[in-house]
Amino acid sequence: MLPNVTDEAIAGEARDPDCKRVVVPRPLWEEKLLRDHPEIGPHLADVLRAVAEPDHVAVDFGYEQRRRYYLQDAGPSRWLLVVVSYEQEPARVITAFGNRKDPPSWSK
């Protein structure tokens, strides 16, 4: 289990469609996401909106307690993909990046 996140260490937070609290830990945002996906830097608000108001949600492949939230026409590409881990409390964003392809099983 991952350590608890204190309020001082949060870059942002949202409520998912089930009203569960989801946080973006500041160290993860600054030390992992911005390093691995620097193009996501100006899109923290879109990351939070993807969690709160997704266009599509799917279980993350191989991880039953993780969800993939997709927001169309947001972030640095056609889709913004945000992965949330519910393996701890509160749930947390573990990655986010732009994606040009439609989500698997996507249909409007």
Gaussian input, Z-matrix of N, CA and C with variables (Angstrom, degrees):
# hf/3-21g

backbone

0 1
 N
 C     1     B1
 C     2     B2     1     A1
 N     3     B3     2     A2     1     D1
 C     4     B4     3     A3     2     D2
 C     5     B5     4     A4     3     D3
 N     6     B6     5     A5     4     D4
 C     7     B7     6     A6     5     D5
 C     8     B8     7     A7     6     D6
 N     9     B9     8     A8     7     D7
 C    10    B10     9     A9     8     D8
 C    11    B11    10    A10     9     D9
 N    12    B12    11    A11    10    D10
 C    13    B13    12    A12    11    D11
 C    14    B14    13    A13    12    D12
 N    15    B15    14    A14    13    D13
 C    16    B16    15    A15    14    D14
 C    17    B17    16    A16    15    D15
 N    18    B18    17    A17    16    D16
 C    19    B19    18    A18    17    D17
 C    20    B20    19    A19    18    D18
 N    21    B21    20    A20    19    D19
 C    22    B22    21    A21    20    D20
 C    23    B23    22    A22    21    D21
 N    24    B24    23    A23    22    D22
 C    25    B25    24    A24    23    D23
 C    26    B26    25    A25    24    D24
 N    27    B27    26    A26    25    D25
 C    28    B28    27    A27    26    D26
 C    29    B29    28    A28    27    D27
 N    30    B30    29    A29    28    D28
 C    31    B31    30    A30    29    D29
 C    32    B32    31    A31    30    D30
 N    33    B33    32    A32    31    D31
 C    34    B34    33    A33    32    D32
 C    35    B35    34    A34    33    D33
 N    36    B36    35    A35    34    D34
 C    37    B37    36    A36    35    D35
 C    38    B38    37    A37    36    D36
 N    39    B39    38    A38    37    D37
 C    40    B40    39    A39    38    D38
 C    41    B41    40    A40    39    D39
 N    42    B42    41    A41    40    D40
 C    43    B43    42    A42    41    D41
 C    44    B44    43    A43    42    D42
 N    45    B45    44    A44    43    D43
 C    46    B46    45    A45    44    D44
 C    47    B47    46    A46    45    D45
 N    48    B48    47    A47    46    D46
 C    49    B49    48    A48    47    D47
 C    50    B50    49    A49    48    D48
 N    51    B51    50    A50    49    D49
 C    52    B52    51    A51    50    D50
 C    53    B53    52    A52    51    D51
 N    54    B54    53    A53    52    D52
 C    55    B55    54    A54    53    D53
 C    56    B56    55    A55    54    D54
 N    57    B57    56    A56    55    D55
 C    58    B58    57    A57    56    D56
 C    59    B59    58    A58    57    D57
 N    60    B60    59    A59    58    D58
 C    61    B61    60    A60    59    D59
 C    62    B62    61    A61    60    D60
 N    63    B63    62    A62    61    D61
 C    64    B64    63    A63    62    D62
 C    65    B65    64    A64    63    D63
 N    66    B66    65    A65    64    D64
 C    67    B67    66    A66    65    D65
 C    68    B68    67    A67    66    D66
 N    69    B69    68    A68    67    D67
 C    70    B70    69    A69    68    D68
 C    71    B71    70    A70    69    D69
 N    72    B72    71    A71    70    D70
 C    73    B73    72    A72    71    D71
 C    74    B74    73    A73    72    D72
 N    75    B75    74    A74    73    D73
 C    76    B76    75    A75    74    D74
 C    77    B77    76    A76    75    D75
 N    78    B78    77    A77    76    D76
 C    79    B79    78    A78    77    D77
 C    80    B80    79    A79    78    D78
 N    81    B81    80    A80    79    D79
 C    82    B82    81    A81    80    D80
 C    83    B83    82    A82    81    D81
 N    84    B84    83    A83    82    D82
 C    85    B85    84    A84    83    D83
 C    86    B86    85    A85    84    D84
 N    87    B87    86    A86    85    D85
 C    88    B88    87    A87    86    D86
 C    89    B89    88    A88    87    D87
 N    90    B90    89    A89    88    D88
 C    91    B91    90    A90    89    D89
 C    92    B92    91    A91    90    D90
 N    93    B93    92    A92    91    D91
 C    94    B94    93    A93    92    D92
 C    95    B95    94    A94    93    D93
 N    96    B96    95    A95    94    D94
 C    97    B97    96    A96    95    D95
 C    98    B98    97    A97    96    D96
 N    99    B99    98    A98    97    D97
 C   100   B100    99    A99    98    D98
 C   101   B101   100   A100    99    D99
 N   102   B102   101   A101   100   D100
 C   103   B103   102   A102   101   D101
 C   104   B104   103   A103   102   D102
 N   105   B105   104   A104   103   D103
 C   106   B106   105   A105   104   D104
 C   107   B107   106   A106   105   D105
 N   108   B108   107   A107   106   D106
 C   109   B109   108   A108   107   D107
 C   110   B110   109   A109   108   D108
 N   111   B111   110   A110   109   D109
 C   112   B112   111   A111   110   D110
 C   113   B113   112   A112   111   D111
 N   114   B114   113   A113   112   D112
 C   115   B115   114   A114   113   D113
 C   116   B116   115   A115   114   D114
 N   117   B117   116   A116   115   D115
 C   118   B118   117   A117   116   D116
 C   119   B119   118   A118   117   D117
 N   120   B120   119   A119   118   D118
 C   121   B121   120   A120   119   D119
 C   122   B122   121   A121   120   D120
 N   123   B123   122   A122   121   D121
 C   124   B124   123   A123   122   D122
 C   125   B125   124   A124   123   D123
 N   126   B126   125   A125   124   D124
 C   127   B127   126   A126   125   D125
 C   128   B128   127   A127   126   D126
 N   129   B129   128   A128   127   D127
 C   130   B130   129   A129   128   D128
 C   131   B131   130   A130   129   D129
 N   132   B132   131   A131   130   D130
 C   133   B133   132   A132   131   D131
 C   134   B134   133   A133   132   D132
 N   135   B135   134   A134   133   D133
 C   136   B136   135   A135   134   D134
 C   137   B137   136   A136   135   D135
 N   138   B138   137   A137   136   D136
 C   139   B139   138   A138   137   D137
 C   140   B140   139   A139   138   D138
 N   141   B141   140   A140   139   D139
 C   142   B142   141   A141   140   D140
 C   143   B143   142   A142   141   D141
 N   144   B144   143   A143   142   D142
 C   145   B145   144   A144   143   D143
 C   146   B146   145   A145   144   D144
 N   147   B147   146   A146   145   D145
 C   148   B148   147   A147   146   D146
 C   149   B149   148   A148   147   D147
 N   150   B150   149   A149   148   D148
 C   151   B151   150   A150   149   D149
 C   152   B152   151   A151   150   D150
 N   153   B153   152   A152   151   D151
 C   154   B154   153   A153   152   D152
 C   155   B155   154   A154   153   D153
 N   156   B156   155   A155   154   D154
 C   157   B157   156   A156   155   D155
 C   158   B158   157   A157   156   D156
 N   159   B159   158   A158   157   D157
 C   160   B160   159   A159   158   D158
 C   161   B161   160   A160   159   D159
 N   162   B162   161   A161   160   D160
 C   163   B163   162   A162   161   D161
 C   164   B164   163   A163   162   D162
 N   165   B165   164   A164   163   D163
 C   166   B166   165   A165   164   D164
 C   167   B167   166   A166   165   D165
 N   168   B168   167   A167   166   D166
 C   169   B169   168   A168   167   D167
 C   170   B170   169   A169   168   D168
 N   171   B171   170   A170   169   D169
 C   172   B172   171   A171   170   D170
 C   173   B173   172   A172   171   D171
 N   174   B174   173   A173   172   D172
 C   175   B175   174   A174   173   D173
 C   176   B176   175   A175   174   D174
 N   177   B177   176   A176   175   D175
 C   178   B178   177   A177   176   D176
 C   179   B179   178   A178   177   D177
 N   180   B180   179   A179   178   D178
 C   181   B181   180   A180   179   D179
 C   182   B182   181   A181   180   D180
 N   183   B183   182   A182   181   D181
 C   184   B184   183   A183   182   D182
 C   185   B185   184   A184   183   D183
 N   186   B186   185   A185   184   D184
 C   187   B187   186   A186   185   D185
 C   188   B188   187   A187   186   D186
 N   189   B189   188   A188   187   D187
 C   190   B190   189   A189   188   D188
 C   191   B191   190   A190   189   D189
 N   192   B192   191   A191   190   D190
 C   193   B193   192   A192   191   D191
 C   194   B194   193   A193   192   D192
 N   195   B195   194   A194   193   D193
 C   196   B196   195   A195   194   D194
 C   197   B197   196   A196   195   D195
 N   198   B198   197   A197   196   D196
 C   199   B199   198   A198   197   D197
 C   200   B200   199   A199   198   D198
 N   201   B201   200   A200   199   D199
 C   202   B202   201   A201   200   D200
 C   203   B203   202   A202   201   D201
 N   204   B204   203   A203   202   D202
 C   205   B205   204   A204   203   D203
 C   206   B206   205   A205   204   D204
 N   207   B207   206   A206   205   D205
 C   208   B208   207   A207   206   D206
 C   209   B209   208   A208   207   D207
 N   210   B210   209   A209   208   D208
 C   211   B211   210   A210   209   D209
 C   212   B212   211   A211   210   D210
 N   213   B213   212   A212   211   D211
 C   214   B214   213   A213   212   D212
 C   215   B215   214   A214   213   D213
 N   216   B216   215   A215   214   D214
 C   217   B217   216   A216   215   D215
 C   218   B218   217   A217   216   D216
 N   219   B219   218   A218   217   D217
 C   220   B220   219   A219   218   D218
 C   221   B221   220   A220   219   D219
 N   222   B222   221   A221   220   D220
 C   223   B223   222   A222   221   D221
 C   224   B224   223   A223   222   D222
 N   225   B225   224   A224   223   D223
 C   226   B226   225   A225   224   D224
 C   227   B227   226   A226   225   D225
 N   228   B228   227   A227   226   D226
 C   229   B229   228   A228   227   D227
 C   230   B230   229   A229   228   D228
 N   231   B231   230   A230   229   D229
 C   232   B232   231   A231   230   D230
 C   233   B233   232   A232   231   D231
 N   234   B234   233   A233   232   D232
 C   235   B235   234   A234   233   D233
 C   236   B236   235   A235   234   D234
 N   237   B237   236   A236   235   D235
 C   238   B238   237   A237   236   D236
 C   239   B239   238   A238   237   D237
 N   240   B240   239   A239   238   D238
 C   241   B241   240   A240   239   D239
 C   242   B242   241   A241   240   D240
 N   243   B243   242   A242   241   D241
 C   244   B244   243   A243   242   D242
 C   245   B245   244   A244   243   D243
 N   246   B246   245   A245   244   D244
 C   247   B247   246   A246   245   D245
 C   248   B248   247   A247   246   D246
 N   249   B249   248   A248   247   D247
 C   250   B250   249   A249   248   D248
 C   251   B251   250   A250   249   D249
 N   252   B252   251   A251   250   D250
 C   253   B253   252   A252   251   D251
 C   254   B254   253   A253   252   D252
 N   255   B255   254   A254   253   D253
 C   256   B256   255   A255   254   D254
 C   257   B257   256   A256   255   D255
 N   258   B258   257   A257   256   D256
 C   259   B259   258   A258   257   D257
 C   260   B260   259   A259   258   D258
 N   261   B261   260   A260   259   D259
 C   262   B262   261   A261   260   D260
 C   263   B263   262   A262   261   D261
 N   264   B264   263   A263   262   D262
 C   265   B265   264   A264   263   D263
 C   266   B266   265   A265   264   D264
 N   267   B267   266   A266   265   D265
 C   268   B268   267   A267   266   D266
 C   269   B269   268   A268   267   D267
 N   270   B270   269   A269   268   D268
 C   271   B271   270   A270   269   D269
 C   272   B272   271   A271   270   D270
 N   273   B273   272   A272   271   D271
 C   274   B274   273   A273   272   D272
 C   275   B275   274   A274   273   D273
 N   276   B276   275   A275   274   D274
 C   277   B277   276   A276   275   D275
 C   278   B278   277   A277   276   D276
 N   279   B279   278   A278   277   D277
 C   280   B280   279   A279   278   D278
 C   281   B281   280   A280   279   D279
 N   282   B282   281   A281   280   D280
 C   283   B283   282   A282   281   D281
 C   284   B284   283   A283   282   D282
 N   285   B285   284   A284   283   D283
 C   286   B286   285   A285   284   D284
 C   287   B287   286   A286   285   D285
 N   288   B288   287   A287   286   D286
 C   289   B289   288   A288   287   D287
 C   290   B290   289   A289   288   D288
 N   291   B291   290   A290   289   D289
 C   292   B292   291   A291   290   D290
 C   293   B293   292   A292   291   D291
 N   294   B294   293   A293   292   D292
 C   295   B295   294   A294   293   D293
 C   296   B296   295   A295   294   D294
 N   297   B297   296   A296   295   D295
 C   298   B298   297   A297   296   D296
 C   299   B299   298   A298   297   D297
 N   300   B300   299   A299   298   D298
 C   301   B301   300   A300   299   D299
 C   302   B302   301   A301   300   D300
 N   303   B303   302   A302   301   D301
 C   304   B304   303   A303   302   D302
 C   305   B305   304   A304   303   D303
 N   306   B306   305   A305   304   D304
 C   307   B307   306   A306   305   D305
 C   308   B308   307   A307   306   D306
 N   309   B309   308   A308   307   D307
 C   310   B310   309   A309   308   D308
 C   311   B311   310   A310   309   D309
 N   312   B312   311   A311   310   D310
 C   313   B313   312   A312   311   D311
 C   314   B314   313   A313   312   D312
 N   315   B315   314   A314   313   D313
 C   316   B316   315   A315   314   D314
 C   317   B317   316   A316   315   D315
 N   318   B318   317   A317   316   D316
 C   319   B319   318   A318   317   D317
 C   320   B320   319   A319   318   D318
 N   321   B321   320   A320   319   D319
 C   322   B322   321   A321   320   D320
 C   323   B323   322   A322   321   D321

   B1=1.4492
   B2=1.5277
   B3=1.3046
   B4=1.4543
   B5=1.5259
   B6=1.3205
   B7=1.4702
   B8=1.5236
   B9=1.3275
   B10=1.4597
   B11=1.5200
   B12=1.3073
   B13=1.4621
   B14=1.5167
   B15=1.3102
   B16=1.4528
   B17=1.5155
   B18=1.3081
   B19=1.4599
   B20=1.5264
   B21=1.3344
   B22=1.4589
   B23=1.5328
   B24=1.3190
   B25=1.4590
   B26=1.5250
   B27=1.3269
   B28=1.4619
   B29=1.5296
   B30=1.3450
   B31=1.4585
   B32=1.5249
   B33=1.3298
   B34=1.4591
   B35=1.5111
   B36=1.3294
   B37=1.4528
   B38=1.5174
   B39=1.3313
   B40=1.4589
   B41=1.5185
   B42=1.3016
   B43=1.4665
   B44=1.5238
   B45=1.3349
   B46=1.4599
   B47=1.5319
   B48=1.3310
   B49=1.4719
   B50=1.5340
   B51=1.3356
   B52=1.4657
   B53=1.5245
   B54=1.3281
   B55=1.4728
   B56=1.5264
   B57=1.3231
   B58=1.4621
   B59=1.5243
   B60=1.3198
   B61=1.4698
   B62=1.5233
   B63=1.3331
   B64=1.4604
   B65=1.5191
   B66=1.3224
   B67=1.4597
   B68=1.5242
   B69=1.3236
   B70=1.4634
   B71=1.5254
   B72=1.3320
   B73=1.4653
   B74=1.5319
   B75=1.3213
   B76=1.4681
   B77=1.5370
   B78=1.3549
   B79=1.4727
   B80=1.5305
   B81=1.3184
   B82=1.4646
   B83=1.5261
   B84=1.3333
   B85=1.4605
   B86=1.5301
   B87=1.3251
   B88=1.4630
   B89=1.5247
   B90=1.3150
   B91=1.4659
   B92=1.5266
   B93=1.3302
   B94=1.4567
   B95=1.5258
   B96=1.3312
   B97=1.4649
   B98=1.5178
   B99=1.3081
   B100=1.4568
   B101=1.5258
   B102=1.3221
   B103=1.4650
   B104=1.5339
   B105=1.3415
   B106=1.4658
   B107=1.5206
   B108=1.3312
   B109=1.4687
   B110=1.5275
   B111=1.3325
   B112=1.4700
   B113=1.5307
   B114=1.3158
   B115=1.4654
   B116=1.5312
   B117=1.3311
   B118=1.4647
   B119=1.5367
   B120=1.3287
   B121=1.4649
   B122=1.5150
   B123=1.3296
   B124=1.4676
   B125=1.5289
   B126=1.3329
   B127=1.4686
   B128=1.5295
   B129=1.3348
   B130=1.4611
   B131=1.5300
   B132=1.3128
   B133=1.4767
   B134=1.5239
   B135=1.3340
   B136=1.4694
   B137=1.5238
   B138=1.3327
   B139=1.4688
   B140=1.5228
   B141=1.3078
   B142=1.4595
   B143=1.5314
   B144=1.3175
   B145=1.4680
   B146=1.5224
   B147=1.3422
   B148=1.4633
   B149=1.5236
   B150=1.3202
   B151=1.4696
   B152=1.5299
   B153=1.3182
   B154=1.4579
   B155=1.5297
   B156=1.3306
   B157=1.4696
   B158=1.5301
   B159=1.3310
   B160=1.4661
   B161=1.5273
   B162=1.3321
   B163=1.4592
   B164=1.5222
   B165=1.3199
   B166=1.4679
   B167=1.5241
   B168=1.3353
   B169=1.4645
   B170=1.5173
   B171=1.3315
   B172=1.4657
   B173=1.5265
   B174=1.3279
   B175=1.4626
   B176=1.5221
   B177=1.3253
   B178=1.4590
   B179=1.5264
   B180=1.2997
   B181=1.4575
   B182=1.5228
   B183=1.3259
   B184=1.4519
   B185=1.5179
   B186=1.3354
   B187=1.4681
   B188=1.5294
   B189=1.3009
   B190=1.4629
   B191=1.5266
   B192=1.3300
   B193=1.4637
   B194=1.5265
   B195=1.3187
   B196=1.4660
   B197=1.5166
   B198=1.3324
   B199=1.4583
   B200=1.5138
   B201=1.3269
   B202=1.4593
   B203=1.5211
   B204=1.3204
   B205=1.4582
   B206=1.5235
   B207=1.3154
   B208=1.4547
   B209=1.5318
   B210=1.3225
   B211=1.4557
   B212=1.5193
   B213=1.3122
   B214=1.4630
   B215=1.5253
   B216=1.3297
   B217=1.4707
   B218=1.5311
   B219=1.3246
   B220=1.4692
   B221=1.5154
   B222=1.3055
   B223=1.4540
   B224=1.5176
   B225=1.3235
   B226=1.4631
   B227=1.5240
   B228=1.3351
   B229=1.4588
   B230=1.5236
   B231=1.3200
   B232=1.4618
   B233=1.5264
   B234=1.3190
   B235=1.4565
   B236=1.5167
   B237=1.3127
   B238=1.4540
   B239=1.5195
   B240=1.3139
   B241=1.4658
   B242=1.5204
   B243=1.3364
   B244=1.4637
   B245=1.5204
   B246=1.3287
   B247=1.4631
   B248=1.5210
   B249=1.3440
   B250=1.4656
   B251=1.5211
   B252=1.3212
   B253=1.4631
   B254=1.5233
   B255=1.3396
   B256=1.4675
   B257=1.5254
   B258=1.3266
   B259=1.4591
   B260=1.5279
   B261=1.3267
   B262=1.4506
   B263=1.5173
   B264=1.3170
   B265=1.4505
   B266=1.5234
   B267=1.3114
   B268=1.4524
   B269=1.5294
   B270=1.3236
   B271=1.4614
   B272=1.5201
   B273=1.3413
   B274=1.4556
   B275=1.5249
   B276=1.3240
   B277=1.4590
   B278=1.5168
   B279=1.3518
   B280=1.4616
   B281=1.5228
   B282=1.3366
   B283=1.4613
   B284=1.5243
   B285=1.3191
   B286=1.4604
   B287=1.5190
   B288=1.3261
   B289=1.4595
   B290=1.5213
   B291=1.3228
   B292=1.4556
   B293=1.5117
   B294=1.3380
   B295=1.4597
   B296=1.5256
   B297=1.3304
   B298=1.4581
   B299=1.5168
   B300=1.3269
   B301=1.4626
   B302=1.5170
   B303=1.3345
   B304=1.4630
   B305=1.5227
   B306=1.3303
   B307=1.4603
   B308=1.5341
   B309=1.3338
   B310=1.4662
   B311=1.5223
   B312=1.2864
   B313=1.4639
   B314=1.5363
   B315=1.3412
   B316=1.4667
   B317=1.5041
   B318=1.3137
   B319=1.4571
   B320=1.5106
   B321=1.3042
   B322=1.4738
   B323=1.5067
   A1=108.98
   A2=115.98
   A3=121.36
   A4=110.34
   A5=118.11
   A6=120.56
   A7=111.24
   A8=115.58
   A9=121.05
   A10=110.16
   A11=115.40
   A12=122.11
   A13=107.52
   A14=116.76
   A15=120.08
   A16=109.26
   A17=116.77
   A18=120.70
   A19=112.28
   A20=117.57
   A21=119.68
   A22=111.90
   A23=117.67
   A24=121.82
   A25=112.47
   A26=117.88
   A27=120.94
   A28=110.47
   A29=115.91
   A30=120.74
   A31=110.77
   A32=117.02
   A33=121.77
   A34=110.02
   A35=115.81
   A36=119.89
   A37=110.44
   A38=114.33
   A39=121.92
   A40=108.27
   A41=115.72
   A42=122.49
   A43=107.10
   A44=116.10
   A45=119.60
   A46=109.16
   A47=119.04
   A48=120.50
   A49=114.21
   A50=118.06
   A51=121.70
   A52=111.60
   A53=117.12
   A54=124.92
   A55=113.71
   A56=118.20
   A57=121.20
   A58=108.99
   A59=115.51
   A60=121.34
   A61=109.50
   A62=114.87
   A63=122.63
   A64=107.19
   A65=116.75
   A66=121.03
   A67=110.78
   A68=113.82
   A69=122.26
   A70=105.32
   A71=117.93
   A72=119.32
   A73=110.74
   A74=116.47
   A75=120.28
   A76=112.43
   A77=119.34
   A78=117.76
   A79=112.60
   A80=117.30
   A81=119.77
   A82=110.26
   A83=116.83
   A84=121.19
   A85=110.75
   A86=116.55
   A87=120.56
   A88=113.30
   A89=117.81
   A90=120.54
   A91=113.99
   A92=118.69
   A93=119.92
   A94=111.99
   A95=115.75
   A96=118.10
   A97=112.90
   A98=117.79
   A99=119.42
   A100=112.23
   A101=117.32
   A102=120.60
   A103=110.29
   A104=117.02
   A105=121.22
   A106=112.80
   A107=117.36
   A108=122.48
   A109=109.52
   A110=118.73
   A111=120.74
   A112=113.08
   A113=117.72
   A114=121.23
   A115=112.09
   A116=117.58
   A117=121.71
   A118=111.39
   A119=117.76
   A120=122.92
   A121=116.01
   A122=119.24
   A123=119.13
   A124=114.13
   A125=117.89
   A126=120.42
   A127=114.66
   A128=118.06
   A129=119.83
   A130=111.06
   A131=118.49
   A132=121.22
   A133=110.70
   A134=117.12
   A135=120.19
   A136=111.47
   A137=117.26
   A138=121.05
   A139=109.37
   A140=116.87
   A141=121.09
   A142=111.26
   A143=117.07
   A144=120.91
   A145=111.36
   A146=117.05
   A147=120.53
   A148=110.88
   A149=116.32
   A150=120.91
   A151=110.02
   A152=117.66
   A153=122.01
   A154=113.20
   A155=116.43
   A156=120.97
   A157=110.78
   A158=117.96
   A159=119.92
   A160=112.55
   A161=114.69
   A162=120.23
   A163=111.24
   A164=115.97
   A165=121.29
   A166=108.46
   A167=116.94
   A168=122.87
   A169=108.49
   A170=116.55
   A171=121.43
   A172=108.94
   A173=115.72
   A174=120.69
   A175=107.33
   A176=117.00
   A177=121.15
   A178=108.81
   A179=116.88
   A180=122.47
   A181=111.06
   A182=117.09
   A183=121.55
   A184=115.32
   A185=117.74
   A186=121.14
   A187=108.73
   A188=116.63
   A189=121.38
   A190=113.14
   A191=118.01
   A192=121.30
   A193=112.88
   A194=116.82
   A195=121.23
   A196=108.75
   A197=115.44
   A198=121.49
   A199=109.38
   A200=113.87
   A201=121.91
   A202=107.61
   A203=115.73
   A204=122.20
   A205=108.36
   A206=116.33
   A207=122.38
   A208=109.81
   A209=115.76
   A210=121.85
   A211=107.73
   A212=115.62
   A213=120.74
   A214=111.00
   A215=115.81
   A216=123.60
   A217=112.03
   A218=115.69
   A219=121.26
   A220=108.33
   A221=116.00
   A222=119.02
   A223=111.42
   A224=115.97
   A225=120.19
   A226=115.14
   A227=118.96
   A228=120.49
   A229=109.63
   A230=115.52
   A231=121.15
   A232=112.28
   A233=116.39
   A234=123.44
   A235=109.31
   A236=115.91
   A237=121.51
   A238=106.00
   A239=116.61
   A240=122.55
   A241=108.35
   A242=115.81
   A243=122.34
   A244=107.65
   A245=117.15
   A246=121.79
   A247=108.44
   A248=114.95
   A249=121.89
   A250=108.87
   A251=115.41
   A252=122.31
   A253=108.86
   A254=115.11
   A255=121.60
   A256=109.80
   A257=116.59
   A258=122.60
   A259=112.20
   A260=118.29
   A261=123.89
   A262=108.51
   A263=115.80
   A264=122.17
   A265=108.73
   A266=121.93
   A267=124.50
   A268=111.07
   A269=115.04
   A270=119.81
   A271=107.99
   A272=116.31
   A273=117.95
   A274=112.26
   A275=114.10
   A276=121.06
   A277=106.54
   A278=116.04
   A279=118.35
   A280=112.30
   A281=117.35
   A282=120.21
   A283=108.73
   A284=115.52
   A285=122.38
   A286=107.74
   A287=115.87
   A288=119.70
   A289=109.95
   A290=115.18
   A291=121.28
   A292=110.45
   A293=115.01
   A294=121.24
   A295=108.24
   A296=116.80
   A297=120.14
   A298=113.36
   A299=117.36
   A300=121.09
   A301=111.19
   A302=115.47
   A303=120.44
   A304=109.52
   A305=116.73
   A306=119.76
   A307=110.57
   A308=117.51
   A309=119.05
   A310=109.29
   A311=117.18
   A312=125.41
   A313=113.23
   A314=116.75
   A315=120.40
   A316=110.70
   A317=115.15
   A318=121.24
   A319=107.39
   A320=115.82
   A321=120.05
   A322=110.42
   D1=141.26
   D2=-179.59
   D3=-77.62
   D4=153.30
   D5=179.74
   D6=-65.54
   D7=158.65
   D8=178.15
   D9=-68.04
   D10=151.40
   D11=177.94
   D12=-102.80
   D13=129.42
   D14=175.63
   D15=-88.44
   D16=155.73
   D17=-178.83
   D18=-58.30
   D19=-31.14
   D20=-179.36
   D21=-68.71
   D22=-19.68
   D23=-175.12
   D24=-100.99
   D25=20.92
   D26=-175.58
   D27=-106.91
   D28=127.20
   D29=175.88
   D30=-82.24
   D31=-27.70
   D32=179.94
   D33=-174.64
   D34=165.34
   D35=176.41
   D36=-151.94
   D37=158.20
   D38=179.97
   D39=-149.27
   D40=170.75
   D41=171.31
   D42=-108.81
   D43=130.43
   D44=178.36
   D45=-74.25
   D46=175.91
   D47=-178.92
   D48=-59.55
   D49=-18.59
   D50=176.21
   D51=-95.61
   D52=12.32
   D53=179.27
   D54=67.09
   D55=19.96
   D56=175.13
   D57=-83.27
   D58=141.67
   D59=179.07
   D60=-73.41
   D61=130.83
   D62=177.45
   D63=-127.33
   D64=127.56
   D65=-178.84
   D66=-113.93
   D67=157.50
   D68=170.07
   D69=-111.65
   D70=101.49
   D71=179.29
   D72=-61.42
   D73=132.21
   D74=-178.83
   D75=-56.82
   D76=-44.27
   D77=178.28
   D78=-60.93
   D79=-38.49
   D80=178.44
   D81=-65.57
   D82=-43.43
   D83=-179.97
   D84=-62.17
   D85=-48.02
   D86=-173.92
   D87=-80.37
   D88=-37.09
   D89=-172.29
   D90=-98.21
   D91=-20.96
   D92=-179.91
   D93=-114.87
   D94=-59.61
   D95=-174.81
   D96=-62.40
   D97=-47.26
   D98=-178.65
   D99=-70.53
   D100=-26.84
   D101=175.48
   D102=-74.39
   D103=-47.59
   D104=-176.62
   D105=-77.74
   D106=-31.58
   D107=-176.34
   D108=-137.22
   D109=69.13
   D110=-175.57
   D111=-58.89
   D112=-23.96
   D113=-179.98
   D114=-66.39
   D115=-16.46
   D116=-178.70
   D117=-82.71
   D118=-12.02
   D119=-174.85
   D120=-45.79
   D121=-50.92
   D122=-178.16
   D123=-80.66
   D124=8.77
   D125=-170.87
   D126=-117.14
   D127=27.57
   D128=178.35
   D129=-58.65
   D130=-41.68
   D131=179.12
   D132=-61.20
   D133=-38.50
   D134=177.49
   D135=-67.84
   D136=-36.64
   D137=176.80
   D138=-60.05
   D139=-45.85
   D140=179.75
   D141=-66.27
   D142=-38.43
   D143=178.48
   D144=-67.79
   D145=-34.29
   D146=177.52
   D147=-61.56
   D148=-36.73
   D149=178.58
   D150=-73.21
   D151=-43.63
   D152=-174.61
   D153=-77.32
   D154=-36.35
   D155=-173.91
   D156=-136.18
   D157=59.20
   D158=-175.54
   D159=-69.91
   D160=153.05
   D161=172.01
   D162=-85.63
   D163=-21.83
   D164=-179.69
   D165=-156.81
   D166=142.35
   D167=177.70
   D168=-131.17
   D169=138.53
   D170=178.26
   D171=-144.04
   D172=152.43
   D173=172.49
   D174=-67.75
   D175=138.35
   D176=178.54
   D177=-70.35
   D178=135.58
   D179=-177.39
   D180=-56.72
   D181=120.57
   D182=176.03
   D183=81.62
   D184=-0.21
   D185=-178.47
   D186=-133.83
   D187=95.15
   D188=-175.49
   D189=-60.08
   D190=-30.64
   D191=-177.24
   D192=-96.19
   D193=21.46
   D194=175.60
   D195=-125.18
   D196=147.50
   D197=178.22
   D198=-125.91
   D199=147.47
   D200=174.25
   D201=-105.37
   D202=120.76
   D203=178.89
   D204=-106.67
   D205=127.62
   D206=-178.89
   D207=-115.35
   D208=133.47
   D209=174.94
   D210=-125.68
   D211=123.38
   D212=-175.68
   D213=-82.23
   D214=143.82
   D215=176.82
   D216=56.68
   D217=43.13
   D218=177.24
   D219=-139.96
   D220=157.10
   D221=179.60
   D222=74.38
   D223=-158.81
   D224=-172.56
   D225=-85.37
   D226=6.31
   D227=-177.17
   D228=-150.56
   D229=-170.44
   D230=-178.77
   D231=-62.11
   D232=-39.39
   D233=176.81
   D234=-124.33
   D235=145.92
   D236=169.07
   D237=-106.38
   D238=123.55
   D239=179.48
   D240=-108.67
   D241=123.86
   D242=-179.91
   D243=-124.27
   D244=125.27
   D245=178.24
   D246=-102.50
   D247=128.22
   D248=-179.30
   D249=-116.97
   D250=133.32
   D251=175.97
   D252=-99.26
   D253=126.92
   D254=175.60
   D255=-103.76
   D256=21.67
   D257=-177.87
   D258=-79.86
   D259=-2.30
   D260=179.81
   D261=-149.35
   D262=171.46
   D263=-179.52
   D264=-119.71
   D265=125.37
   D266=-5.30
   D267=-73.41
   D268=164.82
   D269=175.10
   D270=-62.74
   D271=155.85
   D272=-178.36
   D273=-141.27
   D274=148.89
   D275=172.48
   D276=-69.75
   D277=132.21
   D278=177.86
   D279=-113.03
   D280=-18.36
   D281=171.76
   D282=-162.81
   D283=161.10
   D284=177.27
   D285=-158.38
   D286=138.40
   D287=178.83
   D288=-164.60
   D289=162.33
   D290=176.83
   D291=-78.44
   D292=148.77
   D293=-179.31
   D294=-144.72
   D295=130.07
   D296=-179.92
   D297=-83.58
   D298=-23.69
   D299=-176.12
   D300=-84.03
   D301=147.61
   D302=173.18
   D303=-63.31
   D304=149.51
   D305=176.71
   D306=-60.45
   D307=149.75
   D308=174.10
   D309=-56.71
   D310=139.92
   D311=179.58
   D312=64.24
   D313=19.28
   D314=179.02
   D315=-70.28
   D316=132.51
   D317=169.27
   D318=-153.49
   D319=138.88
   D320=-177.90
   D321=-80.54

